[in-house]
Amino acid sequence: MKRSALFSGVLFLFSFSMVTLSPVGALAQEKKSLRIVFVSLSWNNQLPFRIAIAKGFFKDQGVAVEQIFVRGGPTAIAALVSGNVDFASIGGAQAPIRSNARGLDLQIIASLSNYTNYALLGSKEAKTVEELRGKIIGVTGAGAFSDFAIRIFLKRNNLDPDKDVTLRAIGGTALRAIALERGIIAAAPFTAEDTIRLLDKGFPMIVNMNQALQIPQSIFVTRGEMLQKYPETTKRFLKAVILGMQFAKQHKKEALQTGFAAGLTGDQDIVSRSYDLFSPGYAADLAVAQDGIQIMLDEDIRTGLVDKKFTLDRVINDRILKQAQQELRNEGRLKP
């Protein structure tokens, strides 16, 4: 009797542990509500996400999302590190790379755009890359993503950013536009909507970086803890965003109508024309262009901001993204 009772007790404990460790038990830990922080209200940044909300893609995946808007990547990263938000949509990979190098467990999990979301506009005296030689180019500030992107672009076009041109910190888009109009600078990078406005004023577009410079500017980041504790939630989140992205890329007219209905604003003609500039840079399945992020890492290593032993696998974790992509392919909702 004692041996039988002991065996029954062991069997009960074993069965209980199997239940608590099973996938069903793990799913009970998944989150139903998510908070996502954004640093931009631009159409380029918001359209796929707003579509995913409006079309019910998040609801279909069993998650509710709350959007939070802050100024600047550092504030978004701080919110993410503190645990106040679950995911962050930020511009450029420098912040997660440098944060990770300092010991913070931040992971890049997907990319909204694998190209630089700028167009480089010039003046009447600078209509081509070569005509920028000896001229002043305006950027947001030293070390900003615009500064980094322009430096890489110039190097690829045989111009030394430290010798052949002068990069001047001007500030935000509005200030750069004023500086260009007043002839203070010969060129500057602008977002798609501002590009259209300046093109209408007669300023020439030197290059659309949404097609010419494959360096991811819009990425999704989270904590390593989030991936470990809530892998199913993360997968469902990414599936919904992918579906929003697919719709945004494949159905321009309805996508823009949905964007306006979902609260995005702007002149309809400008928005439509700006879409043609930024949409080629969209990552259709949110896949991360690792070569582009490697360029950012190499630059940080060169300048001593990150140790030379730092590797991309410390900051990019697309394992769950690949699962989301595969499930959508199996469902016939994402082309192979």
N, C-alpha and C positions, 0 to 999 in steps of 0.2 A: 504493500500500500504506500509506504513512504517513498519507495523508488518511483512508483507510478505517479504520485503527487508531485515529486520533484521534476520528473520528465514533463508533466503537464505544465508546470510553472515555467520551465525553460522554453517549451514550445510557445507558450503565450508571449513571453518576452521577445522571442525571436520574431514571431508574427507581428507584434506591435512595432518592433524596430523596422521591419520591412515596409510596413504601411507608412511610417513617418518618414522613411527615406525614399519612398517611391516617387516617380514623377508626379502622381496625383497629389501627394503631399507637398511636393515642390511647387506645383501650380497654385496651391492655396496661398503661397507666399507672394504671388505676383501682384503688381499694383494695377489698380483700375483707373486711377487718375494721375496724370502727368503734368508737370510744370516745365515749360520750355522758355528759355530766355533768348531774346533776339536783340541785336544791336542795330538793326536797320528795318525801316518800314518801306524800303524801295520795292517796286514791282518785281524786280529780278529776284530779290531775296524772299519775298512773301508769297508770290503767286502759287507755287506748287503746294505750299502748306495750307493756304486759304482754300484752295480747291479740295484738298484732302478733307478739310473740315466740312465744307459746303456739300460735297458729294457723299458724305457719310462714310468715307473710307476708314476713319478712326473708329467710328461707331461700329462698323462691321467687324473691326478687329477687337472690339470689346474694351476700348480705352477712351477715356475722356481727356482732352488736352486743354490746358490753360496757357495762353501766351502772355509773356511778361516782356516789356521793352525797357531797355536801359541804354545809357550813353556810353559807348566804348567797350572794347574787348576786356580791359582789366576789371571793370565792374561786373561783366558777365562771368568772367572766370572766378571772381570772388564769390559770386552767388552760387556757382556750381560747386566750388570747393567747400563752402559752408553747408551744403546739403539743402539749401533753400529751393533749388531747382533740380530737375532730373537730367535735362539735356540743355546744351547751349549751341546756338547757331551763331558763329563768329566769323570774322573776316581774316583769312590768313592762318597759317599753321605756326607762326612764331610763338604765340602765347602758350599753346599747349606744349610745344617743344621745350621752351625755356622753363615752363613750370615743372614739367616732368624731370628735366635735368636738375632742378632744385629739390627733387624728392617728392613732388606731388603726383599722385597716381591719376593723371588725366590721360584719356585715350581718344584719339580721333577714330570715329566709327563709320563715318560716311561723308560724302562730298556732294553738296548741292550743285556746285559749279567747279569744273576742273580747269577752267581758264580764268584769266584775270578779267574782272568785271569793269574794265575801263576802255574808253577810246581815247587816243592821244590826239588832241586838236592843236593845230598850229595857227599862225597868223599869216597875213599877206606876204610877209617876208620869210616865212618858214612853212612851206607846204609839203616838204619831203623830209625824210630822216636826215639826209646829207645836209640839208639847209639848216639843220639845228646846230651845226658845228659853230662854236663861238657864241652861241645864244644862251639865254636864261630860260630854264624850264622850271615851272612852279610845281611844287609838291605840297602835300599836307604838312609834313614836318620831317625833320631828320629821323630816320629809323622807322617811319611809318610805312605801311604796306605800299602806298603809292610811290614812295621814295625807292623802296626795294624793287618794285616791279619796273620802274623806269630805268633803274641801273642795269637790271638784267637785260631788258629790251635793247638798250643802247649798246651794251657789250656784244650782243648777238648781231648787231648791225655795224660793227667795227668803229664804234665811238667810245672813247674812254670817259665815263661819267665824272671822273675827277679832273680831267685835263681838257677834253674837247668841248665840254659844255659846263654851265654853272647850274647846279641844282639849288633852288632857293625855297626855303620854307615859307609858304604863303598862308596856309590855313585850309579851312574847309572849302567845299565846292563853290559857294557863293563868292568867297574872297578870291578864289582862283579865276572865276569868270570875270570879275571886275578887273583883276590884274591883266588878264588877257585882252579885254576890251580896251583898256587904257594904254596898252602897249608896254606895260611894265615887264611882262614876260613874253616869250616868243611861242611858248607851248605849255600845255598842262594836260594831265589825265582827268577825264570826267566820266561820270556814270552815264548810262544810256539816255535817260530822260534829259539830262543837262546837255548831252551831246546834241540831241535833236534841236533843242532851243538855240544852241550856238551855231549849228549848221544853218539854221534858218536866218541867222544874222550874217551869214557869209563866211564864217570861219571854216577852213578846210580840215577834213579829217585825215591825219597822217596814217593812222592804223587803227583798226578795231581789234583790241587785245582779246576780246571774247573769242576770236578765231586765231590769233597769232601767238599768244603767249600762254602755254599750257602750264600754268602754276595755279593750283586751287586757291580761290579766294573765299569761297563760302563753304564752310565745313560744319559738321555736327560733332560735338565733343561731349563726353560724359566722364564720370568717375569710374575707375576700375571696379569699385565696390558695386556700382549699379549693374555692371555686366555680370558680376558673380552672383549677386542676390536675385536679380530680376532678368534673366536671359530671355524668357518667353515674352515678357512685357516689351523689352527692347526690340525683339524680333517683330512683334506686332506693330510697334511704333514705326519701324523702318519700312515694313510692308505698306503701311498706309501712305507714308511719304513717297515711296516709289510710285504708287498708283497715282498720287497727285502729280508727280513729275511727268509720268507717262501722258496723262491727260493734258498737262500744260504744253508739252512738246508737240502733241499730235493733233490738237484741236484748238488752233489759235483763236478763232472767233468766239467760240463758247467759253474758252478759258478766260479770255479777257472780260466777257460778260459776267462770268462767275466771280472774277476778281473784283469788279465794280460792285456787284451785289453783296460781296463779302466785306465791303468797307474800304477797299483800296480806292484812292482818289487820283485825279489828274485829268488833263485834257485828253479826250478820247483819241484824237489824231496823233498826239505826241506819244501816248502810251502804245498805240498800235505800231508806230514806226520804231519806237525804242525796243519793243518786243523783238523786232527783226534783228536788232543789234545784239541783245543779250541772250536770246534763246539758243543760238548755236553753241554757247558755252555750257549749257546745262548738261549734267551727268545723268543720262537717261535712267540708269539703274542705281544711281548714287555711288558707283564704284569710285574708289579713291585713286587718283593719279599719283602713284608713289614717286615716280620720277620727278614730278613737279615739287613735291614736298621735300625730296632729297636735295633739290637746289636750295631750298630755304635752309635746310639743315647744314649744308656745305657752307653757306654764307655765314651762319652763326658760328660754325667751327672756325672759319677763317678769321672772324673778328674776335674770337676768344670768348664769345658769350656762352658757348657750349663746349664741353670736353670733346676732344677728337675721337674718343672711344665710344661716344654716344651713337646708337644705331636706330634706324627707323622702327624696328620691331618693338622698341620700348614705348613708342607713342602712337603707333597705328595698330588698331585691333579691329579687323574687318571680318572676323570669324562669324559673328552673328549676322552681319550684313549678307554674307554669302549664303547663309541658311535662308534668310528672307528671300533673296533672289531666287534660290532653287525652288522654294515652295511656290512662289508666284509662277515660275516656269511650269511646274507640275500642274498648277491650276489653269494653265493656258492664259495667264494674265500678263506674262512678260515674255517677249520673244527671246529665244536662245541666243 
